[in-house]
């Protein structure tokens, strides 16, 4: 077990938190209690979190006093251990993010080890009924090793809820106009939907060619440009370069028909080169081009993004019905498992997940509802938000975005202008309010 924990990393993180003012709130990726193997380090972190919630400083003196008041200081090794740790552990706010990521990786390894022991115990018990199903459950547990505990007492839950509220307030104060999570960039639709927050699972449904991928593309571009959110775009239908063609059209104001038919002008080429050389290096957007991808593979790609960028800010899946599952063959069962898996990804990784969905054949040409989602009623049950896209029957060039489910917000219809010639939507009556184009100087206009 010695290689599955690093005391020096644990001490360095705690020493930095108790040395650098406001360090805990400044961290994008915060340590959790389970990231610390040593019990006394867990208690020190709890004290830091407790003081932070109360708005008090959490330097070593305040932490020592709180531990002493709770009759815990002597159990942890007394004041001597705290002072020794502060003297010997390197306190560097510059290094603390990498230390925290290493601790989280070790936490993951310890969970894998625990799951492995359960698999061995199962294999040795020849009297176990439904062994294949139980083995699948354990394997699923291994694949979601970074998932947090699911049981919280009311006090702990209140502390976490307060932290989320504080993050929202700080986010809106420090980054006026940006989403807590991500949004579409469409004024009227965002006013109806609200932010697509971390842990939210949103479904966008529509007929073929109805704008589903365009909507997903707008969310992804707003995520990386306006919110600096590392984003994964899983494309099951289009090749990666086809998705990129659409992004280039939207950002470069290049008519998509020019790209699709190869009728590029000199200005079109200049815009494309500018985007490739000057703009795209700033965007943390990765496209995964694979049909039949599984939930397990998506989880693996997310972990790669976290290792690459330090976090994951948005996940987009295009689309649900093109995913697969190794344990089921019938489409209904596959889609049910996929929808549950996407919901779990949103919660486990605390990331907004936006998934596109096809409609049933009967839905074409009529006002669509949640019952028209193709394949399984589980999608409507799991989703926090559902947006249905269909042409407005009374106005040419207008698309209706019908918010039919919004677990914590308003429902209703929003009219969007069809700008599919530039792979965009816009607000009805506005000039260019959706995905903004990029000028030759690299500024959004």
C-alpha positions as a Markdown table, in Angstrom:
| # | Residue | x | y | z |
|---|---|---|---|---|
| 1 | Unk | 0.0 | 0.0 | 0.0 |
| 2 | Unk | 3.0 | 2.3 | 0.5 |
| 3 | Unk | 3.1 | 3.2 | -3.2 |
| 4 | Unk | -0.5 | 4.3 | -3.2 |
| 5 | Unk | 0.0 | 7.4 | -1.1 |
| 6 | Unk | 2.5 | 10.3 | -0.8 |
| 7 | Unk | 2.8 | 11.9 | 2.6 |
| 8 | Unk | 5.1 | 14.7 | 1.2 |
| 9 | Unk | 2.4 | 15.8 | -1.3 |
| 10 | Unk | -0.3 | 15.7 | 1.4 |
| 11 | Unk | 1.8 | 17.8 | 3.7 |
| 12 | Unk | 2.8 | 20.3 | 0.9 |
| 13 | Unk | -0.8 | 20.9 | 0.0 |
| 14 | Unk | -1.9 | 21.5 | 3.6 |
| 15 | Unk | 1.1 | 23.7 | 4.3 |
| 16 | Unk | 0.4 | 25.8 | 1.3 |
| 17 | Unk | -3.3 | 26.2 | 2.2 |
| 18 | Unk | -2.3 | 27.4 | 5.7 |
| 19 | Unk | 0.4 | 29.7 | 4.4 |
| 20 | Unk | -1.0 | 31.5 | 1.3 |
| 21 | Unk | -3.9 | 33.8 | 2.0 |
| 22 | Unk | -7.2 | 32.8 | 0.2 |
| 23 | Unk | -5.4 | 29.9 | -1.4 |
| 24 | Unk | -8.3 | 27.5 | -1.0 |
| 25 | Unk | -10.8 | 29.7 | -2.9 |
| 26 | Unk | -8.3 | 30.4 | -5.6 |
| 27 | Unk | -7.9 | 26.8 | -6.6 |
| 28 | Unk | -9.8 | 25.6 | -9.7 |
| 29 | Unk | -9.4 | 22.0 | -8.6 |
| 30 | Unk | -9.9 | 21.6 | -4.9 |
| 31 | Unk | -8.7 | 18.7 | -2.8 |
| 32 | Unk | -11.2 | 16.5 | -1.1 |
| 33 | Unk | -10.9 | 14.7 | 2.2 |
| 34 | Unk | -10.6 | 11.3 | 0.5 |
| 35 | Unk | -7.5 | 12.5 | -1.4 |
| 36 | Unk | -5.6 | 12.4 | 1.8 |
| 37 | Unk | -4.5 | 8.9 | 3.0 |
| 38 | Unk | -3.4 | 9.9 | 6.5 |
| 39 | Unk | -6.3 | 10.4 | 8.9 |
| 40 | Unk | -4.7 | 13.4 | 10.6 |
| 41 | Unk | -4.3 | 15.1 | 7.2 |
| 42 | Unk | -8.0 | 14.5 | 6.5 |
| 43 | Unk | -8.9 | 16.2 | 9.8 |
| 44 | Unk | -6.6 | 19.2 | 9.1 |
| 45 | Unk | -8.3 | 19.7 | 5.7 |
| 46 | Unk | -11.7 | 19.5 | 7.4 |
| 47 | Unk | -10.6 | 22.2 | 9.7 |
| 48 | Unk | -9.5 | 24.4 | 6.8 |
| 49 | Unk | -12.8 | 23.9 | 5.0 |
| 50 | Unk | -14.7 | 24.6 | 8.2 |
| 51 | Unk | -12.9 | 27.9 | 8.8 |
| 52 | Unk | -13.2 | 28.9 | 5.1 |
| 53 | Unk | -17.0 | 28.4 | 5.2 |
| 54 | Unk | -17.2 | 30.7 | 8.2 |
| 55 | Unk | -15.2 | 33.3 | 6.4 |
| 56 | Unk | -12.3 | 33.1 | 8.8 |
| 57 | Unk | -8.6 | 32.8 | 8.0 |
| 58 | Unk | -7.3 | 29.3 | 8.0 |
| 59 | Unk | -3.6 | 29.8 | 8.9 |
| 60 | Unk | -1.9 | 27.3 | 11.1 |
| 61 | Unk | -2.8 | 29.2 | 14.3 |
| 62 | Unk | -6.5 | 29.2 | 13.5 |
| 63 | Unk | -6.4 | 25.5 | 12.4 |
| 64 | Unk | -4.6 | 24.5 | 15.6 |
| 65 | Unk | -7.2 | 26.4 | 17.8 |
| 66 | Unk | -10.1 | 24.7 | 16.0 |
| 67 | Unk | -8.6 | 21.3 | 16.3 |
| 68 | Unk | -7.9 | 21.9 | 19.9 |
| 69 | Unk | -11.4 | 23.2 | 20.6 |
| 70 | Unk | -12.8 | 20.0 | 19.0 |
| 71 | Unk | -10.4 | 17.9 | 21.2 |
| 72 | Unk | -8.7 | 16.5 | 18.1 |
| 73 | Unk | -5.2 | 18.2 | 18.3 |
| 74 | Unk | -3.6 | 15.6 | 20.5 |
| 75 | Unk | -4.9 | 12.7 | 18.4 |
| 76 | Unk | -3.2 | 14.2 | 15.3 |
| 77 | Unk | 0.2 | 14.5 | 17.0 |
| 78 | Unk | -0.3 | 17.8 | 18.7 |
| 79 | Unk | 0.9 | 21.3 | 17.9 |
| 80 | Unk | 4.4 | 19.8 | 17.4 |
| 81 | Unk | 3.3 | 17.9 | 14.3 |
| 82 | Unk | 1.6 | 20.9 | 12.8 |
| 83 | Unk | 4.7 | 23.1 | 13.3 |
| 84 | Unk | 7.0 | 20.4 | 12.0 |
| 85 | Unk | 4.9 | 20.1 | 8.9 |
| 86 | Unk | 4.9 | 23.8 | 8.3 |
| 87 | Unk | 8.7 | 24.0 | 8.7 |
| 88 | Unk | 9.6 | 21.0 | 6.5 |
| 89 | Unk | 6.9 | 20.9 | 3.8 |
| 90 | Unk | 7.4 | 23.2 | 0.8 |
| 91 | Unk | 4.6 | 25.8 | 0.7 |
| 92 | Unk | 4.3 | 26.8 | -3.0 |
| 93 | Unk | 1.0 | 28.0 | -4.5 |
| 94 | Unk | 2.6 | 27.6 | -7.9 |
| 95 | Unk | 3.0 | 23.8 | -7.4 |
| 96 | Unk | -0.1 | 23.0 | -5.4 |
| 97 | Unk | -2.4 | 22.3 | -8.5 |
| 98 | Unk | 0.0 | 19.6 | -9.7 |
| 99 | Unk | 0.3 | 18.1 | -6.2 |
| 100 | Unk | -3.5 | 18.0 | -5.9 |
| 101 | Unk | -3.8 | 16.2 | -9.3 |
| 102 | Unk | -1.2 | 13.7 | -8.1 |
| 103 | Unk | -3.2 | 13.1 | -4.9 |
| 104 | Unk | -6.4 | 12.6 | -6.9 |
| 105 | Unk | -4.6 | 10.1 | -9.1 |
| 106 | Unk | -3.5 | 8.1 | -6.0 |
| 107 | Unk | -7.1 | 8.2 | -4.7 |
| 108 | Unk | -8.1 | 6.7 | -8.0 |
| 109 | Unk | -5.5 | 4.0 | -7.7 |
| 110 | Unk | -6.6 | 3.1 | -4.2 |
| 111 | Unk | -10.2 | 2.8 | -5.4 |
| 112 | Unk | -9.1 | 0.5 | -8.2 |
| 113 | Unk | -7.2 | -1.6 | -5.7 |
| 114 | Unk | -10.3 | -1.9 | -3.6 |
| 115 | Unk | -12.5 | -2.8 | -6.6 |
| 116 | Unk | -9.9 | -5.4 | -7.6 |
| 117 | Unk | -10.1 | -7.1 | -4.2 |
| 118 | Unk | -13.9 | -7.3 | -4.6 |
| 119 | Unk | -13.5 | -9.0 | -8.0 |
| 120 | Unk | -11.1 | -11.6 | -6.6 |
| 121 | Unk | -13.5 | -12.3 | -3.7 |
| 122 | Unk | -16.3 | -12.7 | -6.2 |
| 123 | Unk | -14.2 | -15.1 | -8.4 |
| 124 | Unk | -13.4 | -17.3 | -5.3 |
| 125 | Unk | -17.0 | -17.6 | -4.2 |
| 126 | Unk | -18.3 | -20.3 | -6.5 |
| 127 | Unk | -21.8 | -20.2 | -4.9 |
| 128 | Unk | -22.5 | -16.6 | -5.9 |
| 129 | Unk | -25.7 | -16.3 | -7.9 |
| 130 | Unk | -25.9 | -14.0 | -10.9 |
| 131 | Unk | -22.1 | -13.8 | -11.0 |
| 132 | Unk | -21.9 | -12.2 | -14.5 |
| 133 | Unk | -24.2 | -9.4 | -13.5 |
| 134 | Unk | -22.3 | -8.8 | -10.2 |
| 135 | Unk | -19.0 | -8.8 | -12.1 |
| 136 | Unk | -20.4 | -6.2 | -14.5 |
| 137 | Unk | -21.4 | -4.0 | -11.5 |
| 138 | Unk | -17.9 | -4.3 | -10.1 |
| 139 | Unk | -16.3 | -3.5 | -13.5 |
| 140 | Unk | -18.6 | -0.4 | -13.7 |
| 141 | Unk | -17.3 | 0.6 | -10.3 |
| 142 | Unk | -13.8 | 0.3 | -11.5 |
| 143 | Unk | -14.6 | 2.5 | -14.5 |
| 144 | Unk | -16.0 | 5.2 | -12.3 |
| 145 | Unk | -13.3 | 5.2 | -9.7 |
| 146 | Unk | -13.2 | 8.9 | -9.5 |
| 147 | Unk | -16.9 | 9.1 | -8.4 |
| 148 | Unk | -17.4 | 10.5 | -5.0 |
| 149 | Unk | -19.4 | 8.9 | -2.2 |
| 150 | Unk | -23.1 | 9.1 | -2.6 |
| 151 | Unk | -24.2 | 9.4 | 1.0 |
| 152 | Unk | -23.9 | 12.7 | 2.8 |
| 153 | Unk | -25.2 | 13.8 | 6.2 |
| 154 | Unk | -27.2 | 17.1 | 6.2 |
| 155 | Unk | -24.4 | 19.2 | 7.7 |
| 156 | Unk | -21.8 | 18.0 | 5.1 |
| 157 | Unk | -24.4 | 18.6 | 2.3 |
| 158 | Unk | -25.1 | 22.1 | 3.6 |
| 159 | Unk | -21.4 | 22.9 | 3.6 |
| 160 | Unk | -21.1 | 21.7 | 0.0 |
| 161 | Unk | -24.3 | 23.5 | -1.1 |
| 162 | Unk | -22.8 | 26.7 | 0.4 |
| 163 | Unk | -19.6 | 26.2 | -1.5 |
| 164 | Unk | -21.5 | 25.9 | -4.8 |
| 165 | Unk | -23.5 | 29.0 | -4.0 |
| 166 | Unk | -20.3 | 30.9 | -3.1 |
| 167 | Unk | -18.7 | 29.7 | -6.4 |
| 168 | Unk | -21.7 | 31.0 | -8.4 |
| 169 | Unk | -21.6 | 34.4 | -6.6 |
| 170 | Unk | -17.8 | 34.7 | -7.1 |
| 171 | Unk | -18.1 | 33.6 | -10.7 |
| 172 | Unk | -20.8 | 36.2 | -11.6 |
| 173 | Unk | -19.0 | 38.9 | -9.6 |
| 174 | Unk | -15.5 | 38.3 | -11.1 |
| 175 | Unk | -16.6 | 37.3 | -14.6 |
| 176 | Unk | -19.7 | 39.3 | -15.4 |
| 177 | Unk | -21.7 | 37.9 | -18.3 |
| 178 | Unk | -20.2 | 34.4 | -18.2 |
| 179 | Unk | -22.0 | 31.3 | -17.5 |
| 180 | Unk | -21.6 | 29.2 | -14.3 |
| 181 | Unk | -20.9 | 26.1 | -16.4 |
| 182 | Unk | -21.7 | 26.8 | -20.1 |
| 183 | Unk | -24.5 | 28.3 | -22.2 |
| 184 | Unk | -25.5 | 28.6 | -25.9 |
| 185 | Unk | -24.5 | 32.2 | -26.4 |
| 186 | Unk | -28.1 | 32.9 | -27.6 |
| 187 | Unk | -29.6 | 35.7 | -25.5 |
| 188 | Unk | -33.2 | 34.6 | -25.5 |
| 189 | Unk | -32.6 | 30.9 | -25.2 |
| 190 | Unk | -30.1 | 31.4 | -22.3 |
| 191 | Unk | -32.6 | 33.6 | -20.5 |
| 192 | Unk | -35.1 | 30.8 | -20.7 |
| 193 | Unk | -32.7 | 27.9 | -20.0 |
| 194 | Unk | -30.4 | 29.4 | -17.5 |
| 195 | Unk | -26.8 | 28.2 | -17.3 |
| 196 | Unk | -26.0 | 24.6 | -18.1 |
| 197 | Unk | -24.3 | 24.0 | -14.8 |
| 198 | Unk | -21.7 | 21.5 | -13.7 |
| 199 | Unk | -23.5 | 18.1 | -13.1 |
| 200 | Unk | -26.3 | 19.1 | -15.5 |
| 201 | Unk | -27.3 | 16.6 | -18.3 |
| 202 | Unk | -29.0 | 18.4 | -21.2 |
| 203 | Unk | -30.5 | 16.8 | -24.3 |
| 204 | Unk | -31.0 | 18.7 | -27.6 |
| 205 | Unk | -33.4 | 16.9 | -29.9 |
| 206 | Unk | -34.5 | 17.5 | -33.5 |
| 207 | Unk | -35.1 | 16.0 | -36.9 |
| 208 | Unk | -32.2 | 15.3 | -39.3 |
| 209 | Unk | -30.8 | 18.6 | -40.5 |
| 210 | Unk | -32.8 | 20.5 | -37.9 |
| 211 | Unk | -29.9 | 22.2 | -36.2 |
| 212 | Unk | -28.9 | 19.8 | -33.4 |
| 213 | Unk | -25.2 | 19.8 | -34.3 |
| 214 | Unk | -25.2 | 23.5 | -34.9 |
| 215 | Unk | -26.6 | 24.0 | -31.4 |
| 216 | Unk | -24.0 | 21.7 | -29.9 |
| 217 | Unk | -21.2 | 23.5 | -31.8 |
| 218 | Unk | -22.4 | 26.9 | -30.5 |
| 219 | Unk | -22.3 | 25.5 | -26.9 |
| 220 | Unk | -18.8 | 24.1 | -27.4 |
| 221 | Unk | -17.4 | 27.4 | -28.9 |
| 222 | Unk | -19.0 | 29.5 | -26.1 |
| 223 | Unk | -17.5 | 27.1 | -23.6 |
| 224 | Unk | -13.9 | 27.4 | -24.9 |
| 225 | Unk | -13.9 | 31.1 | -25.9 |
| 226 | Unk | -16.0 | 32.8 | -23.3 |
| 227 | Unk | -15.6 | 30.4 | -20.3 |
| 228 | Unk | -12.2 | 28.9 | -21.0 |
| 229 | Unk | -13.7 | 25.5 | -20.3 |
| 230 | Unk | -11.8 | 22.6 | -21.7 |
| 231 | Unk | -14.3 | 20.8 | -23.9 |
| 232 | Unk | -14.7 | 17.3 | -25.4 |
| 233 | Unk | -16.8 | 17.0 | -28.6 |
| 234 | Unk | -17.7 | 13.3 | -29.3 |
| 235 | Unk | -18.8 | 13.0 | -32.9 |
| 236 | Unk | -20.4 | 9.8 | -33.9 |
| 237 | Unk | -21.8 | 10.9 | -37.2 |
| 238 | Unk | -19.4 | 13.4 | -38.7 |
| 239 | Unk | -15.6 | 13.0 | -39.2 |
| 240 | Unk | -13.5 | 15.4 | -37.1 |
| 241 | Unk | -12.7 | 17.6 | -40.1 |
| 242 | Unk | -16.4 | 18.0 | -40.9 |
| 243 | Unk | -17.0 | 19.3 | -37.4 |
| 244 | Unk | -14.0 | 21.6 | -37.9 |
| 245 | Unk | -15.4 | 22.8 | -41.2 |
| 246 | Unk | -18.5 | 24.0 | -39.5 |
| 247 | Unk | -16.6 | 25.7 | -36.8 |
| 248 | Unk | -14.4 | 27.5 | -39.4 |
| 249 | Unk | -17.6 | 28.6 | -41.2 |
| 250 | Unk | -19.1 | 30.0 | -38.0 |
| 251 | Unk | -16.1 | 31.8 | -36.7 |
| 252 | Unk | -14.6 | 33.0 | -40.0 |
| 253 | Unk | -17.9 | 34.1 | -41.6 |
| 254 | Unk | -17.1 | 31.8 | -44.5 |
| 255 | Unk | -20.3 | 30.5 | -46.2 |
| 256 | Unk | -20.5 | 26.8 | -45.5 |
| 257 | Unk | -21.4 | 26.2 | -49.2 |
| 258 | Unk | -17.9 | 27.6 | -50.1 |
| 259 | Unk | -16.2 | 25.0 | -47.9 |
| 260 | Unk | -18.5 | 22.2 | -48.8 |
| 261 | Unk | -18.1 | 22.7 | -52.6 |
| 262 | Unk | -14.5 | 23.9 | -52.6 |
| 263 | Unk | -15.4 | 27.3 | -54.0 |
| 264 | Unk | -13.2 | 29.2 | -51.6 |
| 265 | Unk | -12.3 | 32.9 | -52.2 |
| 266 | Unk | -9.0 | 34.5 | -51.3 |
| 267 | Unk | -10.7 | 36.1 | -48.2 |
| 268 | Unk | -12.0 | 32.7 | -47.2 |
| 269 | Unk | -8.5 | 31.2 | -47.3 |
| 270 | Unk | -7.1 | 34.1 | -45.3 |
| 271 | Unk | -9.8 | 33.7 | -42.6 |
| 272 | Unk | -9.1 | 30.0 | -42.4 |
| 273 | Unk | -5.4 | 30.4 | -42.0 |
| 274 | Unk | -5.9 | 33.1 | -39.4 |
| 275 | Unk | -8.1 | 30.9 | -37.4 |
| 276 | Unk | -5.7 | 28.0 | -37.6 |
| 277 | Unk | -2.6 | 29.9 | -36.7 |
| 278 | Unk | -3.8 | 32.6 | -34.3 |
| 279 | Unk | -7.1 | 31.6 | -32.8 |
| 280 | Unk | -7.5 | 27.8 | -32.4 |
| 281 | Unk | -4.3 | 27.4 | -30.3 |
| 282 | Unk | -6.2 | 29.3 | -27.6 |
| 283 | Unk | -9.2 | 27.0 | -27.6 |
| 284 | Unk | -9.1 | 23.9 | -25.5 |
| 285 | Unk | -11.5 | 21.9 | -27.7 |
| 286 | Unk | -10.8 | 18.3 | -28.6 |
| 287 | Unk | -12.9 | 16.3 | -31.1 |
| 288 | Unk | -13.2 | 12.6 | -30.6 |
| 289 | Unk | -14.3 | 11.0 | -34.0 |
| 290 | Unk | -15.7 | 7.6 | -33.3 |
| 291 | Unk | -19.0 | 5.8 | -34.1 |
| 292 | Unk | -20.3 | 3.4 | -31.6 |
| 293 | Unk | -18.4 | 4.9 | -28.7 |
| 294 | Unk | -19.2 | 3.5 | -25.2 |
| 295 | Unk | -19.7 | 5.2 | -21.9 |
| 296 | Unk | -16.5 | 3.6 | -20.7 |
| 297 | Unk | -14.5 | 5.1 | -23.6 |
| 298 | Unk | -16.0 | 8.5 | -22.9 |
| 299 | Unk | -15.0 | 8.3 | -19.3 |
| 300 | Unk | -11.5 | 7.4 | -20.4 |
| 301 | Unk | -11.3 | 10.4 | -22.8 |
| 302 | Unk | -12.5 | 12.7 | -20.0 |
| 303 | Unk | -9.7 | 11.5 | -17.8 |
| 304 | Unk | -7.2 | 12.2 | -20.5 |
| 305 | Unk | -8.5 | 15.8 | -20.8 |
| 306 | Unk | -8.2 | 16.2 | -17.0 |
| 307 | Unk | -4.6 | 15.0 | -17.2 |
| 308 | Unk | -4.0 | 17.4 | -20.1 |
| 309 | Unk | -5.8 | 20.5 | -18.9 |
| 310 | Unk | -6.3 | 20.0 | -15.2 |
| 311 | Unk | -10.1 | 19.9 | -15.5 |
| 312 | Unk | -13.0 | 19.2 | -17.8 |
| 313 | Unk | -15.4 | 22.0 | -18.5 |
| 314 | Unk | -17.9 | 20.6 | -21.0 |
| 315 | Unk | -18.8 | 17.3 | -22.7 |
| 316 | Unk | -20.8 | 17.1 | -25.9 |
| 317 | Unk | -22.1 | 13.9 | -27.5 |
| 318 | Unk | -23.4 | 13.8 | -31.1 |
| 319 | Unk | -25.5 | 11.7 | -30.7 |
| 320 | Unk | -27.0 | 9.3 | -28.2 |
| 321 | Unk | -28.4 | 6.8 | -30.7 |
| 322 | Unk | -25.0 | 6.2 | -32.3 |
| 323 | Unk | -23.4 | 5.1 | -29.0 |
| 324 | Unk | -23.1 | 1.5 | -28.0 |
| 325 | Unk | -22.9 | -0.7 | -24.9 |
| 326 | Unk | -20.9 | -3.9 | -24.5 |
| 327 | Unk | -23.6 | -5.6 | -22.3 |
| 328 | Unk | -26.8 | -5.0 | -24.4 |
| 329 | Unk | -27.9 | -5.7 | -27.9 |
| 330 | Unk | -31.5 | -4.3 | -28.1 |
| 331 | Unk | -31.6 | -0.6 | -29.0 |
| 332 | Unk | -34.0 | 0.2 | -26.2 |
| 333 | Unk | -31.7 | -1.4 | -23.6 |
| 334 | Unk | -28.6 | 0.3 | -25.2 |
| 335 | Unk | -30.1 | 3.8 | -25.1 |
| 336 | Unk | -31.4 | 3.3 | -21.6 |
| 337 | Unk | -27.9 | 2.3 | -20.4 |
| 338 | Unk | -26.3 | 5.1 | -22.4 |
| 339 | Unk | -28.6 | 7.8 | -21.0 |
| 340 | Unk | -28.0 | 6.6 | -17.4 |
| 341 | Unk | -24.3 | 6.5 | -18.1 |
| 342 | Unk | -24.2 | 10.1 | -19.4 |
| 343 | Unk | -26.2 | 11.3 | -16.4 |
| 344 | Unk | -23.6 | 9.6 | -14.2 |
| 345 | Unk | -20.7 | 11.2 | -16.0 |
| 346 | Unk | -22.2 | 14.6 | -15.4 |
| 347 | Unk | -22.5 | 13.9 | -11.7 |
| 348 | Unk | -19.2 | 12.0 | -11.2 |
| 349 | Unk | -17.1 | 14.6 | -13.1 |
| 350 | Unk | -19.2 | 17.6 | -12.1 |
| 351 | Unk | -19.3 | 18.6 | -15.7 |
| 352 | Unk | -22.1 | 19.8 | -18.0 |
| 353 | Unk | -23.0 | 17.1 | -20.5 |
| 354 | Unk | -24.9 | 18.1 | -23.6 |
| 355 | Unk | -26.2 | 15.1 | -25.7 |
| 356 | Unk | -28.0 | 15.2 | -29.0 |
| 357 | Unk | -30.9 | 12.9 | -29.7 |
| 358 | Unk | -32.8 | 11.7 | -32.7 |
| 359 | Unk | -36.6 | 11.8 | -32.9 |
| 360 | Unk | -39.1 | 9.0 | -33.7 |
| 361 | Unk | -40.3 | 8.8 | -37.3 |
| 362 | Unk | -43.8 | 9.8 | -36.2 |
| 363 | Unk | -42.5 | 13.1 | -34.8 |
| 364 | Unk | -41.6 | 14.5 | -38.2 |
| 365 | Unk | -43.8 | 17.4 | -39.4 |
| 366 | Unk | -45.6 | 18.0 | -36.1 |
| 367 | Unk | -45.0 | 19.8 | -32.8 |
| 368 | Unk | -42.7 | 17.5 | -30.9 |
| 369 | Unk | -42.8 | 16.5 | -27.3 |
| 370 | Unk | -40.6 | 14.4 | -24.9 |
| 371 | Unk | -42.4 | 11.3 | -25.9 |
| 372 | Unk | -40.9 | 11.7 | -29.4 |
| 373 | Unk | -37.3 | 11.1 | -28.2 |
| 374 | Unk | -36.1 | 8.1 | -30.1 |
| 375 | Unk | -35.3 | 4.8 | -28.4 |
| 376 | Unk | -36.1 | 5.0 | -24.7 |
| 377 | Unk | -38.2 | 7.0 | -22.2 |
| 378 | Unk | -35.1 | 6.9 | -20.0 |
| 379 | Unk | -33.7 | 10.0 | -21.8 |
| 380 | Unk | -36.6 | 12.2 | -20.7 |
| 381 | Unk | -36.4 | 10.8 | -17.2 |
| 382 | Unk | -32.6 | 11.4 | -16.8 |
| 383 | Unk | -32.2 | 14.8 | -18.4 |
| 384 | Unk | -32.1 | 18.0 | -16.4 |
| 385 | Unk | -32.9 | 20.1 | -19.4 |
| 386 | Unk | -34.4 | 19.2 | -22.8 |
| 387 | Unk | -34.6 | 21.5 | -25.8 |
| 388 | Unk | -36.6 | 20.5 | -28.9 |
| 389 | Unk | -35.7 | 22.1 | -32.2 |
| 390 | Unk | -38.2 | 22.3 | -35.1 |
| 391 | Unk | -39.0 | 24.8 | -38.0 |
| 392 | Unk | -41.5 | 27.5 | -37.1 |
| 393 | Unk | -44.7 | 26.8 | -39.0 |
| 394 | Unk | -45.5 | 30.5 | -39.4 |
| 395 | Unk | -42.2 | 32.1 | -40.3 |
| 396 | Unk | -39.6 | 31.0 | -42.9 |
| 397 | Unk | -36.0 | 30.9 | -41.7 |
| 398 | Unk | -37.1 | 30.7 | -38.0 |
| 399 | Unk | -36.4 | 27.7 | -35.8 |
| 400 | Unk | -38.4 | 27.1 | -32.6 |
| 401 | Unk | -36.3 | 26.0 | -29.6 |
| 402 | Unk | -38.9 | 24.5 | -27.2 |
| 403 | Unk | -37.6 | 24.1 | -23.7 |
| 404 | Unk | -39.9 | 21.2 | -22.6 |
| 405 | Unk | -37.9 | 20.3 | -19.5 |
| 406 | Unk | -35.9 | 22.5 | -17.2 |
| 407 | Unk | -35.5 | 21.0 | -13.8 |
| 408 | Unk | -34.6 | 24.2 | -12.0 |
| 409 | Unk | -35.8 | 26.9 | -14.4 |
| 410 | Unk | -38.4 | 28.1 | -16.9 |
| 411 | Unk | -40.0 | 26.2 | -19.7 |
| 412 | Unk | -41.3 | 27.6 | -23.0 |
| 413 | Unk | -40.6 | 28.4 | -26.6 |
| 414 | Unk | -37.9 | 30.7 | -28.0 |
| 415 | Unk | -37.6 | 31.8 | -31.7 |
| 416 | Unk | -34.2 | 31.6 | -33.3 |
| 417 | Unk | -33.1 | 32.7 | -36.7 |
| 418 | Unk | -31.8 | 30.1 | -39.0 |
| 419 | Unk | -28.3 | 31.0 | -40.1 |
| 420 | Unk | -27.3 | 27.6 | -41.3 |
| 421 | Unk | -25.4 | 29.1 | -44.2 |
| 422 | Unk | -22.8 | 30.0 | -41.6 |
| 423 | Unk | -23.5 | 27.0 | -39.3 |
| 424 | Unk | -25.1 | 29.3 | -36.7 |
| 425 | Unk | -28.3 | 30.2 | -35.0 |
| 426 | Unk | -29.1 | 33.8 | -34.1 |
| 427 | Unk | -31.6 | 35.7 | -32.0 |
| 428 | Unk | -34.7 | 36.8 | -34.0 |
| 429 | Unk | -34.3 | 40.4 | -35.0 |
| 430 | Unk | -30.6 | 40.7 | -34.1 |
| 431 | Unk | -27.7 | 41.0 | -36.3 |
| 432 | Unk | -25.1 | 38.6 | -35.0 |
| 433 | Unk | -25.7 | 37.6 | -31.4 |
| 434 | Unk | -24.8 | 33.9 | -31.4 |
| 435 | Unk | -21.4 | 32.6 | -32.1 |
| 436 | Unk | -19.5 | 35.7 | -32.9 |
| 437 | Unk | -17.2 | 35.9 | -35.8 |
| 438 | Unk | -13.4 | 36.4 | -35.5 |
| 439 | Unk | -11.8 | 39.4 | -37.1 |
| 440 | Unk | -8.4 | 39.3 | -38.8 |
| 441 | Unk | -7.0 | 40.8 | -35.6 |
| 442 | Unk | -8.3 | 37.9 | -33.6 |
| 443 | Unk | -10.9 | 39.8 | -31.6 |
| 444 | Unk | -14.5 | 38.7 | -31.4 |
| 445 | Unk | -16.8 | 41.1 | -33.3 |
